[in-house]
Amino acid sequence: MDSKKFTIISMIIFVLSLLVFIATVVLVFLRPVGGSGDTKESKRKAATQNVEIGDVSTQIGSSGRYYKGHIYLVVTGKKTPASIEEMMPQIKDSIISSISYSEVSSITSKKGLDELKEKIRNNVNEIIGTEDVVGVLFTESILQ
C-alpha cells in the first residue's frame, strides 16, 4: 500500500514539474513581440523631454495670411536643452523661415503639417549638430 501511494505522489510531482517547465518555456521563448524588452527605441522614448521654443508668429508665404502658435521640441539627451537655449535665435529664425516659406494649403493638411514638422526637426538638428530632436509639437495654433 505504501509503495502505491509513493508511486502516485511521485507521478503527481512529475506531472506538476513538467507543467511548470512547459509554462516557463512558453513564457521565455514565445513571449509576444514588442513586449517589455530593453530596446533602443523604448529607451529613446522613455528619455524624451519637451523644450519650449515659445510663441511664433509669421506671415505664410505671399498669401497675406498669418500663423501664430506655441512650439515645443521633443528631445533626447541631457545636454540638448542647454544646446537649444544657446542656439535659440538661430532655431527661432529657422522655424519662422520654414513656416513663412510654406504654402497655406500645405500647413492646413495633415501631410503638409507633418512635412513641416519634419523639416523643422531636421533644421534644428543641423543647427545644434546632433540628432537629439525627435519631434516637434505645435500648440495653440492659429491660422488667420
JOWO-V413638 format. One line per field, one symbol per residue. ss: DSSP state (~ for helix, > for strand, _ for the rest). Layout:
ss=???
This chain:
ss=_~~~~~~~~~~~~~~~~~~~~~~~~~~~~__________~~~~~~~__>>>>>>>>>>>>____>>>>>>>>>>>____~~~~~~~_~~~~~~~~~~~~~___~~~~__~~~~~~~~~~~~~~~~~~~____>>>>>>>>>>>_
